[in-house]
Amino acid sequence: MTDPDAPRLYNTLTKRPEPLEPGPDGVVGIYVCGPTVYGPIHVGNARPFIVFSVLRRYLQRRGLAARLVSNLTDINDKIYEAARKAGVSSTELAERYGAEYVADTDRLGLGRPDLEPKVTEFLPEIVAMIQTLIDRGLAYAAGGDVYFRVDRFPGYGKLSGRRIEDMVSTDPGTAKEHPLDFALWKGHKPDEDAFWESPWGPGRPGWHIECSAMAEAALGRGFAVHGGGLDLVFPHHENEIAQSEGASGEPMAHIWAHNEMIELGGKMSKSEGNIVLLRDALDRWGKDVLITFMLRNHYRSKLPLSDEGLEDASRQVETIRNAVRSLDRGISSPGTAVDRELADALVRSRNEFFASLDDDFNTPRAFAALFELIRAANRAIDGPARPDAGQLRSIRSELVQLLDVLGLADLSAEDAVPAEALEMAGQREAARAARDFAEADRLRDAIAALGYEVRDTPEGPRVTPL
């Protein structure tokens, strides 16, 4: 039975939001198509990494077991071509750029996928799936290649909404029975330095079959979400559906979720030459600005990459940092009131934050809820009746937890001060007000022993690391 409170994601297959629910094993399985590692990744490659990594964080915070799998394609025509130009083996080139991909995305601080399969690690599973398709009459060998029979799969085109009679072949193979048939296995060519044995002769897998085999090996059949960029809907994901459903007779995934493209004078791509490398963007802007830039826009919206947009995201990041600093100052020099408006804003913002993410992972609305809480906290701290330390600590804790869902908890890390130090700073302020300077000095020294100092500023005392 469908859980009426389950979060929902827009399903490209059904063209409507669908409940996102665990499979029979109780796990929300998410498979996301990763990069082909023939060069450094660009900011466009980072969008699905950020979107689906944060989706996993959110689902886990919501109490769901979520497993994220994202592959690396390390066998591909582009890798062979790039290796020849670089004068190295295709294996060496793929290993180099695979390692660089991991290093670059590690800098985002979102953690790694639970599994990152490489095509070279799953050749037996790929060959077995191809053989199953041949046995079922959905594929055929021809001249060392193996092709999928598109006209034998009645549902072909259901993801992209295309009709077979309107399609144009994306695979130039010459031994095909039908122009739209696509390669499952490609026979070895003399200029390809790496190849693998198969029942149909030496060669390597086609692009599409790899994800069908790896997704099933990692998550089983009928997992919750298959994700990736919108540019993969056709032919890649269309072909994955045909292969997986053709081999098993069961749905590959329940929801097909696609993020829109980042644009830099058109769709960002290495082949077009209009790219900004992820490492360069991180060097210039830092991870928090880049994550904020990505998430303050809905994942299904086109995202123009511009200095203006990143500068705006940078201002939002600084607003969040300043809110944490303001809360720390308030905790250091608290009032005695419990602010009911602030308490109500906390409940309202928290509820809206999670309701927004439940509704097709609406991160812009979640950010709006976050900033509503920040504005309410700033009003309360700057008001005539300052909230007490307990309430401010609760607000700070909730703010950090919401930031953590979005992968932005580090915005509070540089100003994180132990509760003990903050309490002693409040006691020091009270001692100074009572003109008990000996006690104030003792408390100052005790705070220093914890590795912090109290700075007296026009806005009140501030506790900072020594």
N, C-alpha and C positions, 0 to 999 in steps of 0.2 A: 504494500500500500504506500502511495506517495505521501511523504511528510509535507503537510501544508506550510510548515515553517522553514522548509529547506531553502537555502540560497538558490538563486536562479541565474542562469547564463543564457545569453542569446545563442541559439543553435542555428548555424548556417544551413544545416540540412533541412530543418523544418521551418525556418524563417520566423521563429518565435522563441521567447524565453522558455527554458525548460528547467525543472528542478534538478539541482546538482546533488545526487545522493550516492552513498557508498554502494559498492558492489556486494556480492554475496559474502565476501571475506571481510566486510566491514570497512574497507579502505576505499577512499576516493582516489582512483588511479588517474594520473594526468600524464599524457605523453605529448611532448612538444618537439617539433622538428628543429634540430640544432643546425649549426652552420656546416658548410663544406669547407674544410680547412686547407685552403690554397693560398691564403694571405692573411694579414691582420684583419680582425673584424672591425666593422664600422658601427656607428651609433645606431643605424637601422637594425643591425643584428642584435643589439642590446635591448631593443624594445620588447620582444617576446621573452627574453631572459628575465627582464625586470617584471613584466606583467604577471607571468606565471609563477615566478618565485614569490612574489608578494601575495598572489592568490593562495598559494600553499600556506604561507604564514597566516593569512586570514582564516583559512579553514581550520588550521590547527588551533588557533586562538579560540575559534568557535567550538572547539571540542571534537572536531572530526579528525580521523586518521587520514592523512593525505600523503600520497607517494608520488613524487615528481620524477619523471624519467625524460631525459633530453639527450638525443644522440649526437655524435660527431660523425659526419660522413668523411671517411678517410680513403675512399676509393671513388674516383670520379674523373671524367674527361678533363675537367678544369685543373685537377691536380697533376695529371700527366703533362698537360700543356705547360703549366707553371714550372714544373720540375725541369722540363727540357730547356726552358728559357733560363732557369737559374743554374743549369749544369749540375744538378744533383739528382739523386734517385727520388722517385715519387714517394717511397716510404719515408725517406729522410725529410722531405719537404712536409709531408702530412704530419709527421711527429713534431716537427718544429712548430708549425702553426697551430697544431692541436694544443701544445703546451702553452703557446702564447695566448690562445683563446682562454684557457683556464686561468692564466695569470691576470689577464685583462679583466675578466668578469669577476675574479676574486676581489678585485679592488672595489667592487660595488658593495661588498660587505653583506650580501644577501644569503650567503651560504651556497653550497653546491647542490645540484639535484641529487636525489637519493641514488640514482643510477645514471651513468653517462656511457652508454654502450657505443662501441665503435664497430663499423661494418666489418673490419678485419677480424673481429672477435666472434662473429656470428655467421660465418660462412656455412657451417653444417646446417643451421636452422634455415638459412636462406635457400640452400639447395633442396632441402626437404620440402619446403613450401612450394617451390617451383615444380618438383616432381608430383606433388599432390595435384596441382593445377593441370599438369599434363594428364595425369591419370583420370581426372574428371572431364577431360575433353575441352578445358578452357585455355589450354596453352599447347604449343607445338614447337618442335625443334626444326630448325632450318639452317643448314650450312654452318653449324657451330654456334648459332644464336638460338635463343628461345623467346617466343613472342606470346603475348596474351591475346586471346581472341575476343576482341571488344564486342562483336555482334552476338556472342554467345552469353553475354551477361546483360540481362534485360534492364537492370537498373542503371546502366552506365549513363552518366550525365545528371543524376539526381542531386548531387551536391552543388554543382555549378549552375544547374538549371539549363544546360545546353542540350540541344537535340543532336543526335549522331549525324543527321544529314547536314547540319550546319557546321560541323567541326572540321578543323584542318589538322592534318598530322603534325605532331611535334617530334616524331622519331623518323629519321631518314632511311631506315633499314630497307634493303632492296629485295630481301627474300620473304617479304610479308604476304600473307594471304589477303589482307585487307589493309587499305592505307592507314587506318586508325590503330591497328594493332601496335602495341608498344613492347619494348624489350624487357624481358625478365633476366636474361643472361646474354652477355655480349662476348662473342668469341675473341680470342687473343689476336691482337694486331702487332705487326713487327715493331712498331715504334712505341709499344707499351712495355715498360721495363718490369712491371709486376703483374703476375697472373696466378690463377688458382685452378686446380683440377676439378672437373665435374663430370657427370655421366655424359655430357654433351660435348666434351672436349675442354681444353684449357681456356680460361677467360676470366671474367669477373661479373659481379651482379649489375643489373640495371639500377638506376637511381631509385625507382619507386619501391621495388620489392624489399629493399633493405629495411625500410621503416615498418612495413607490414610484419616482417619476421621478428624484428627486434621488439616492437611493441607487444606482440603476443607473447614472446619469451619473457618479457619483463612484467607484464600486467595481466596476461591472460586475455580472454575474449570478452567483449562487451564491457570494457572499462568505462570510467565515467566521462573523461574529457580528452579529446584529441585537439591540441592547439598548434598554433603557428601563425605566420604572417598571411595576410589576405592574398598575397601573390601566389601562395601555394595551393589555393583551392583547385585550380586547374593548371596543369594536368596532375600535379603530384598527389594531392589528397583524393581526387577523383579516382586515380589509379590505385591508390592504397585501398579504398573501399572495394573496388572490383576484385583485387587480389585476395584480400582478407575474407570478404564475404564469399567469394568464389571458392576459396579453399575450405572454409569451415561451415558455410551455410548459416552463419550467425553474424549479428552486427559487430563491427569492429569496435566502435565506440558509441556511446549514447548521445553525447554532445560534441559538435564540431565548433570550436571557438577560435575566431581569427582576429588578430589585432590588425588595424590599418597601418599604412605605411608612413614612415617619416619622410618628409620631402625636403630636398635641397635643390630647388630649381627642377623639380620632377622627382620621381621615385628614386631614392638613394640606392645605388648599386655600383659594385666594382666595375662591371662591364661598361657602364656609362661614364665612369671616371668622376662622378659627382658624389664623393663620399667625404665624411669626416670620421677619422679613426676613433674608436672608443678611447684608446689610450690618450690621444691628444685632447679629447673633450674632458677626460678625467684630470689630466694635467692642468688644464686651464680653469675648469669650473669646480672640480671636486665631485665626489659621489653624491653628496646630499642634494646639491643643486640639480644634478642630472636626474636623480630619482624623482625629485619634486617636479621637475619639468615634464617628465614622462607621465606621472600619475595625476597631475592636476588637470590633465586632458583625458577624456574617456578613451579606453583602449580601442574602441571601434571608430574613433574619429581620426581623420588625417591629421598629421602633426608636422607643421612647417618648422624646420630647424632654423633659428635665427638668433643673433646676439641679443635682440630685444626680448625675445621670449625667455632666453636663459638668464638675462639680467633681472627680469621680473621674478623668475623662480628664485634667483639669488636673494632678492629682497624678501621674499616669503620665508626663505630659510633663516635670514637674520631676524625676522619678526619672531619666529619660533624660538630661536636662541635667546632673544631679549626677554621673551615671556618666561623662560626658565630662570634667567637671571633675576627677573623681577620677583618671581616666586621665592627664590632663595633669599633675596633681600627681605622679603616679607616674613619669611620663616625666622630669619635672624633677628628681626625687630617686629614681633607680631603685636596685634591688638588683642582685644578680649572678646570681640563679638563673634557670633555665628551669622554669617551673611546668608539670609534665606534666598535672595536672588541668585547668588553664586551657587548655592546648593541645588536650586532648580535648574540652573544652566548646566551644571555637571550632568544631571540625569538626562536632560533634554539632548545635550550634545552627544553623550555616549549612545543613547538610543538611536539618534539620527545617524551617527557614524556607522553603526552596525547595520541599520536598515538600508543605508545607501549601498554598502558592499554586498548585501543580500540581493539587491536589485541590479542584476547584470554587472556586478563589480564596478559600481559607479564611484570611482575614486575622486572625481571632482566634487561631488556632493559630500563625500567623507571629509575632504579637506575643508569644505565650508563649515561642517560641524566642528572640526578641530579649531578653526579660527573663531567660531562663536564662543567656545570655551575660553580661548585666550583673551578675547575682548572682555568677557565677563570677569575674568581673573584680574585683568589690568584695572578695570573700573573699581573693583572691590579693594584692591591694594592701594589705589590712589584716592579712595574715598575717605570721608571723615571718620568712619568707624572701621578700623582695620580688622580683618578677620583674624581669628586666633590661629596659633601655629598648627594645631591639629587639622583644622579645615584646609589650611594652605598646603600642608603635607599631603593630604588626600587629593587635592587638585593636582599637585605636581606628580604624584604617583599615577593618577589616571592619565594625565597628559603624556607621560613617558610611555605608558602601556599602549596608548593609541598610536603614538609615534613608532613604537616597536612593530606594530602590525604593518606599518607602511615601510619598514626598513630604515627608519630615521631616528632611532633611539639615540644614536651617537650625538645628535644635536644637544642632548642634555649631559653628555658624558664629561665635557670639559668643565662644566660647572657643577657636577655632582658633588655634593658635600654630605658627609655622614650626618645622620640625624643627631648623634651625640654632640658633634661640633656645633650644629645649628642651635640646639637647645642651650648649650653653654654660652653661645653668643647672645641669645635672648636673656639669659641670666646675667651676663656681663652688662648688658644695656640697662637692666633693672638695677643692678648694683651701682652703676654710674649715676642713674637718676636719683638714687638714695644717697649719693655722695660717699658710697663705701668703696673708695678707690683701691684699697688693699685687696678686697674681694674681686674687684674688676680686673686688677693685675693678675691675680691668681688664676682667674678664668682665662685670661688672655694667654698665659703660659700653658695652661692645660690644653687649650685649643692648638697652640703651636706644637705641643708634644704629639698631637695627632697628625701633624703635617700641614696645618692650615694657619692662616692669619686673619685677623679682623681688621678691615680697612674702614675707617670712618669717612663716608662720602656725603655730599649734600642730600642724597636720597636716603641716607641712613647707613647703618653698618653693613658691610658686605664681607662674607666669608669666602676666601679664595685659597687655592693651594699655595704653599710656600715656594 
